[in-house]
Protein backbone atom coordinates (compact mmCIF):
# COMPACT_ATOMS: atom_id res chain seq x y z
CA UNK A 1 0.00 0.00 0.00
CA UNK A 2 1.36 3.43 -0.92
CA UNK A 3 1.82 6.13 1.69
CA UNK A 4 -0.91 8.21 0.06
CA UNK A 5 -3.39 5.32 0.28
CA UNK A 6 -3.00 4.94 4.04
CA UNK A 7 -5.62 6.21 6.45
CA UNK A 8 -4.19 9.43 7.99
CA UNK A 9 -3.98 7.86 11.45
CA UNK A 10 -2.23 4.80 10.03
CA UNK A 11 0.22 7.11 8.29
CA UNK A 12 0.95 8.84 11.60
CA UNK A 13 1.79 5.47 13.13
CA UNK A 14 4.03 4.62 10.19
CA UNK A 15 5.94 7.88 9.95
CA UNK A 16 6.38 8.15 13.73
CA UNK A 17 7.88 4.64 13.75
CA UNK A 18 10.18 5.47 10.83
CA UNK A 19 11.60 8.51 12.58
CA UNK A 20 11.84 6.77 15.95
CA UNK A 21 13.93 4.02 14.35
CA UNK A 22 16.32 6.74 13.14
CA UNK A 23 16.60 8.10 16.67
CA UNK A 24 14.58 11.23 15.82
CA UNK A 25 11.65 11.48 18.25
CA UNK A 26 10.06 14.65 16.88
CA UNK A 27 11.13 15.13 13.25
CA UNK A 28 8.05 13.32 12.00
CA UNK A 29 5.76 16.22 12.87
CA UNK A 30 7.14 18.57 10.21
CA UNK A 31 7.59 15.69 7.78
CA UNK A 32 3.89 14.89 8.06
CA UNK A 33 2.86 18.50 7.52
CA UNK A 34 5.12 18.73 4.47
CA UNK A 35 3.82 15.44 3.10
CA UNK A 36 0.24 16.66 3.40
CA UNK A 37 1.01 19.34 0.78
CA UNK A 38 -1.61 21.71 2.13
CA UNK A 39 -4.37 19.10 2.49
CA UNK A 40 -5.68 19.24 6.09
CA UNK A 41 -7.51 15.94 5.64
CA UNK A 42 -4.12 14.22 5.76
CA UNK A 43 -3.49 15.62 9.27
CA UNK A 44 -5.66 13.63 11.72
CA UNK A 45 -5.89 16.47 14.24
CA UNK A 46 -6.43 19.29 11.72
CA UNK A 47 -10.16 19.98 12.05
CA UNK A 48 -9.95 23.67 11.03
CA UNK A 49 -12.07 24.49 14.07
CA UNK A 50 -11.42 24.63 17.81
CA UNK A 51 -11.02 21.37 19.68
CA UNK A 52 -14.65 20.44 20.50
CA UNK A 53 -13.90 19.23 24.03
CA UNK A 54 -12.06 22.42 24.91
CA UNK A 55 -14.72 24.59 23.28
CA UNK A 56 -17.51 22.93 25.27
CA UNK A 57 -15.47 23.32 28.45
CA UNK A 58 -14.79 27.00 27.68
CA UNK A 59 -18.47 27.69 27.01
CA UNK A 60 -19.58 25.87 30.15
CA UNK A 61 -17.08 27.87 32.21
CA UNK A 62 -17.80 31.17 30.39
CA UNK A 63 -14.11 31.56 29.60
CA UNK A 64 -13.15 35.13 28.72
CA UNK A 65 -9.75 36.51 27.88
CA UNK A 66 -10.10 40.07 29.02
CA UNK A 67 -6.74 40.90 27.46
CA UNK A 68 -4.89 38.22 29.42
CA UNK A 69 -1.81 36.66 27.83
CA UNK A 70 -2.37 33.11 26.55
CA UNK A 71 0.05 30.54 25.16
CA UNK A 72 -1.00 27.62 22.96
CA UNK A 73 1.44 24.71 23.11
CA UNK A 74 1.91 22.73 19.88
CA UNK A 75 -0.64 24.86 18.06
CA UNK A 76 -0.65 22.97 14.75
CA UNK A 77 -2.72 24.94 12.23
CA UNK A 78 -3.78 27.49 14.83
CA UNK A 79 -7.48 26.73 15.31
CA UNK A 80 -7.37 26.87 19.10
CA UNK A 81 -5.15 29.94 19.05
CA UNK A 82 -7.72 31.74 16.91
CA UNK A 83 -10.53 30.64 19.24
CA UNK A 84 -8.71 32.07 22.27
CA UNK A 85 -8.17 35.28 20.31
CA UNK A 86 -11.93 35.45 19.66
CA UNK A 87 -12.48 35.04 23.41
CA UNK A 88 -10.39 38.12 24.06
CA UNK A 89 -6.97 36.71 24.91
CA UNK A 90 -3.70 38.16 23.68
CA UNK A 91 -2.40 34.97 22.06
CA UNK A 92 1.02 33.53 21.38
CA UNK A 93 1.07 30.09 19.78
CA UNK A 94 3.97 27.87 18.83
CA UNK A 95 4.74 24.62 17.10
CA UNK A 96 7.88 22.63 16.39
CA UNK A 97 6.93 22.42 12.72
CA UNK A 98 7.85 25.40 10.51
CA UNK A 99 5.43 24.08 7.90
CA UNK A 100 2.54 24.09 10.38
CA UNK A 101 3.33 27.62 11.52
CA UNK A 102 3.42 28.99 7.97
CA UNK A 103 0.11 27.25 7.31
CA UNK A 104 -1.41 28.72 10.50
CA UNK A 105 -0.32 32.23 9.54
CA UNK A 106 -2.13 31.88 6.22
CA UNK A 107 -5.30 30.53 7.84
CA UNK A 108 -5.32 33.15 10.60
CA UNK A 109 -3.43 36.22 9.37
CA UNK A 110 -4.46 38.47 12.26
CA UNK A 111 -1.64 40.66 13.58
CA UNK A 112 -3.09 40.07 17.03
CA UNK A 113 -2.04 36.38 17.10
CA UNK A 114 1.69 35.68 17.34
CA UNK A 115 2.67 32.38 15.72
CA UNK A 116 6.21 31.17 16.42
CA UNK A 117 8.35 28.17 15.52
CA UNK A 118 9.68 26.88 18.83
CA UNK A 119 10.72 23.69 20.60
CA UNK A 120 8.86 22.91 23.81
CA UNK A 121 12.16 21.96 25.42
CA UNK A 122 14.08 25.00 24.16
CA UNK A 123 11.50 27.77 24.48
CA UNK A 124 12.42 31.44 24.36
CA UNK A 125 13.59 32.62 27.78
CA UNK A 126 11.06 35.45 27.80
CA UNK A 127 8.23 32.90 27.85
CA UNK A 128 9.05 31.37 31.23
CA UNK A 129 6.40 32.26 33.85
CA UNK A 130 5.06 34.82 31.36
CA UNK A 131 1.49 33.69 30.62
CA UNK A 132 -1.84 33.98 32.40
CA UNK A 133 -3.37 31.05 30.51
CA UNK A 134 -1.58 28.06 28.99
CA UNK A 135 -3.43 25.62 26.73
CA UNK A 136 -2.06 22.17 25.92
CA UNK A 137 -4.13 19.91 23.65
CA UNK A 138 -2.81 16.51 22.49
CA UNK A 139 0.81 17.71 22.40
CA UNK A 140 2.24 15.57 25.21
CA UNK A 141 0.55 12.37 24.02
CA UNK A 142 2.53 11.66 20.83
CA UNK A 143 5.90 12.31 22.43
CA UNK A 144 7.92 9.26 23.53
CA UNK A 145 6.91 8.04 26.98
CA UNK A 146 10.39 8.68 28.36
CA UNK A 147 9.92 12.39 27.50
CA UNK A 148 6.54 12.70 29.23
CA UNK A 149 7.66 14.10 32.59
CA UNK A 150 10.03 16.57 30.92
CA UNK A 151 7.23 17.70 28.60
CA UNK A 152 4.86 18.34 31.52
CA UNK A 153 7.62 20.20 33.35
CA UNK A 154 8.18 22.38 30.28
CA UNK A 155 4.47 23.20 29.88
CA UNK A 156 4.23 24.08 33.58
CA UNK A 157 7.05 26.60 33.37
CA UNK A 158 5.11 28.88 31.02
CA UNK A 159 2.41 29.88 33.50
CA UNK A 160 2.83 32.85 35.82
CA UNK A 161 2.23 32.90 39.56
CA UNK A 162 -1.48 33.72 39.23
CA UNK A 163 -2.18 31.84 36.02
CA UNK A 164 -3.88 28.65 34.94
CA UNK A 165 -3.16 25.69 32.69
CA UNK A 166 -5.79 23.73 30.77
CA UNK A 167 -4.93 20.30 29.36
CA UNK A 168 -7.03 18.29 26.91
CA UNK A 169 -5.97 14.68 26.54
CA UNK A 170 -7.10 11.15 25.92
CA UNK A 171 -7.36 9.55 29.34
CA UNK A 172 -6.52 6.09 30.64
CA UNK A 173 -6.40 4.27 33.95
CA UNK A 174 -3.04 4.12 35.71
CA UNK A 175 -2.73 0.38 35.11
CA UNK A 176 -4.06 0.44 31.55
CA UNK A 177 -1.35 -0.62 29.06
CA UNK A 178 -0.16 1.77 26.41
CA UNK A 179 -0.68 0.64 22.84
CA UNK A 180 0.17 3.01 20.03
CA UNK A 181 0.57 6.71 19.26
CA UNK A 182 -1.05 8.85 20.59
CA UNK A 183 -0.43 7.47 24.09
CA UNK A 184 -3.16 8.63 26.51
CA UNK A 185 -2.32 10.20 29.87
CA UNK A 186 -3.29 8.71 33.23
CA UNK A 187 -4.02 10.49 36.50
CA UNK A 188 -0.56 9.42 37.64
CA UNK A 189 0.96 11.05 34.55
CA UNK A 190 -1.02 14.23 35.17
CA UNK A 191 0.12 14.38 38.80
CA UNK A 192 3.40 15.70 37.42
CA UNK A 193 1.70 19.07 36.97
CA UNK A 194 1.13 19.19 40.73
CA UNK A 195 4.79 18.37 41.30
CA UNK A 196 5.44 21.63 39.44
CA UNK A 197 3.44 23.70 41.90
CA UNK A 198 0.09 23.58 40.13
CA UNK A 199 -3.14 22.48 41.80
CA UNK A 200 -5.84 20.58 39.95
CA UNK A 201 -9.02 22.65 39.99
CA UNK A 202 -11.22 20.25 38.05
CA UNK A 203 -11.17 17.27 35.70
CA UNK A 204 -14.04 16.80 33.27
CA UNK A 205 -14.43 13.40 31.59
CA UNK A 206 -15.95 13.68 28.11
CA UNK A 207 -17.23 10.68 26.15
CA UNK A 208 -15.42 10.41 22.81
CA UNK A 209 -17.12 11.61 19.64
CA UNK A 210 -16.13 8.40 17.84
CA UNK A 211 -17.06 4.97 19.18
CA UNK A 212 -14.15 2.87 20.37
CA UNK A 213 -11.89 5.81 21.21
CA UNK A 214 -10.66 6.79 24.66
CA UNK A 215 -12.52 9.28 26.82
CA UNK A 216 -11.23 12.83 26.61
CA UNK A 217 -10.26 14.64 29.78
CA UNK A 218 -10.26 18.40 30.18
CA UNK A 219 -8.16 19.28 33.21
CA UNK A 220 -7.70 22.72 34.70
CA UNK A 221 -4.80 23.65 36.99
CA UNK A 222 -4.21 26.81 38.97
CA UNK A 223 -0.98 27.96 40.53
CA UNK A 224 -1.09 27.19 44.26
C-alpha positions in Angstrom: 0.0 0.0 0.0 1.4 3.4 -0.9 1.8 6.1 1.7 -0.9 8.2 0.1 -3.4 5.3 0.3 -3.0 4.9 4.0 -5.6 6.2 6.4 -4.2 9.4 8.0 -4.0 7.9 11.4 -2.2 4.8 10.0 0.2 7.1 8.3 0.9 8.8 11.6 1.8 5.5 13.1 4.0 4.6 10.2 5.9 7.9 9.9 6.4 8.1 13.7 7.9 4.6 13.8 10.2 5.5 10.8 11.6 8.5 12.6 11.8 6.8 16.0 13.9 4.0 14.4 16.3 6.7 13.1 16.6 8.1 16.7 14.6 11.2 15.8 11.7 11.5 18.2 10.1 14.6 16.9 11.1 15.1 13.3 8.1 13.3 12.0 5.8 16.2 12.9 7.1 18.6 10.2 7.6 15.7 7.8 3.9 14.9 8.1 2.9 18.5 7.5 5.1 18.7 4.5 3.8 15.4 3.1 0.2 16.7 3.4 1.0 19.3 0.8 -1.6 21.7 2.1 -4.4 19.1 2.5 -5.7 19.2 6.1 -7.5 15.9 5.6 -4.1 14.2 5.8 -3.5 15.6 9.3 -5.7 13.6 11.7 -5.9 16.5 14.2 -6.4 19.3 11.7 -10.2 20.0 12.0 -9.9 23.7 11.0 -12.1 24.5 14.1 -11.4 24.6 17.8 -11.0 21.4 19.7 -14.7 20.4 20.5 -13.9 19.2 24.0 -12.1 22.4 24.9 -14.7 24.6 23.3 -17.5 22.9 25.3 -15.5 23.3 28.4 -14.8 27.0 27.7 -18.5 27.7 27.0 -19.6 25.9 30.2 -17.1 27.9 32.2 -17.8 31.2 30.4 -14.1 31.6 29.6 -13.1 35.1 28.7 -9.7 36.5 27.9 -10.1 40.1 29.0 -6.7 40.9 27.5 -4.9 38.2 29.4 -1.8 36.7 27.8 -2.4 33.1 26.6 0.0 30.5 25.2 -1.0 27.6 23.0 1.4 24.7 23.1 1.9 22.7 19.9 -0.6 24.9 18.1 -0.7 23.0 14.8 -2.7 24.9 12.2 -3.8 27.5 14.8 -7.5 26.7 15.3 -7.4 26.9 19.1 -5.2 29.9 19.1 -7.7 31.7 16.9 -10.5 30.6 19.2 -8.7 32.1 22.3 -8.2 35.3 20.3 -11.9 35.4 19.7 -12.5 35.0 23.4 -10.4 38.1 24.1 -7.0 36.7 24.9 -3.7 38.2 23.7 -2.4 35.0 22.1 1.0 33.5 21.4 1.1 30.1 19.8 4.0 27.9 18.8 4.7 24.6 17.1 7.9 22.6 16.4 6.9 22.4 12.7 7.9 25.4 10.5 5.4 24.1 7.9 2.5 24.1 10.4 3.3 27.6 11.5 3.4 29.0 8.0 0.1 27.3 7.3 -1.4 28.7 10.5 -0.3 32.2 9.5 -2.1 31.9 6.2 -5.3 30.5 7.8 -5.3 33.1 10.6 -3.4 36.2 9.4 -4.5 38.5 12.3 -1.6 40.7 13.6 -3.1 40.1 17.0 -2.0 36.4 17.1 1.7 35.7 17.3 2.7 32.4 15.7 6.2 31.2 16.4 8.3 28.2 15.5 9.7 26.9 18.8 10.7 23.7 20.6 8.9 22.9 23.8 12.2 22.0 25.4 14.1 25.0 24.2 11.5 27.8 24.5 12.4 31.4 24.4 13.6 32.6 27.8 11.1 35.4 27.8 8.2 32.9 27.8 9.1 31.4 31.2 6.4 32.3 33.9 5.1 34.8 31.4 1.5 33.7 30.6 -1.8 34.0 32.4 -3.4 31.1 30.5 -1.6 28.1 29.0 -3.4 25.6 26.7 -2.1 22.2 25.9 -4.1 19.9 23.7 -2.8 16.5 22.5 0.8 17.7 22.4 2.2 15.6 25.2 0.5 12.4 24.0 2.5 11.7 20.8 5.9 12.3 22.4 7.9 9.3 23.5 6.9 8.0 27.0 10.4 8.7 28.4 9.9 12.4 27.5 6.5 12.7 29.2 7.7 14.1 32.6 10.0 16.6 30.9 7.2 17.7 28.6 4.9 18.3 31.5 7.6 20.2 33.4 8.2 22.4 30.3 4.5 23.2 29.9 4.2 24.1 33.6 7.1 26.6 33.4 5.1 28.9 31.0 2.4 29.9 33.5 2.8 32.9 35.8 2.2 32.9 39.6 -1.5 33.7 39.2 -2.2 31.8 36.0 -3.9 28.7 34.9 -3.2 25.7 32.7 -5.8 23.7 30.8 -4.9 20.3 29.4 -7.0 18.3 26.9 -6.0 14.7 26.5 -7.1 11.2 25.9 -7.4 9.5 29.3 -6.5 6.1 30.6 -6.4 4.3 34.0 -3.0 4.1 35.7 -2.7 0.4 35.1 -4.1 0.4 31.6 -1.3 -0.6 29.1 -0.2 1.8 26.4 -0.7 0.6 22.8 0.2 3.0 20.0 0.6 6.7 19.3 -1.1 8.9 20.6 -0.4 7.5 24.1 -3.2 8.6 26.5 -2.3 10.2 29.9 -3.3 8.7 33.2 -4.0 10.5 36.5 -0.6 9.4 37.6 1.0 11.1 34.5 -1.0 14.2 35.2 0.1 14.4 38.8 3.4 15.7 37.4 1.7 19.1 37.0 1.1 19.2 40.7 4.8 18.4 41.3 5.4 21.6 39.4 3.4 23.7 41.9 0.1 23.6 40.1 -3.1 22.5 41.8 -5.8 20.6 39.9 -9.0 22.7 40.0 -11.2 20.2 38.0 -11.2 17.3 35.7 -14.0 16.8 33.3 -14.4 13.4 31.6 -16.0 13.7 28.1 -17.2 10.7 26.2 -15.4 10.4 22.8 -17.1 11.6 19.6 -16.1 8.4 17.8 -17.1 5.0 19.2 -14.2 2.9 20.4 -11.9 5.8 21.2 -10.7 6.8 24.7 -12.5 9.3 26.8 -11.2 12.8 26.6 -10.3 14.6 29.8 -10.3 18.4 30.2 -8.2 19.3 33.2 -7.7 22.7 34.7 -4.8 23.6 37.0 -4.2 26.8 39.0 -1.0 28.0 40.5 -1.1 27.2 44.3 
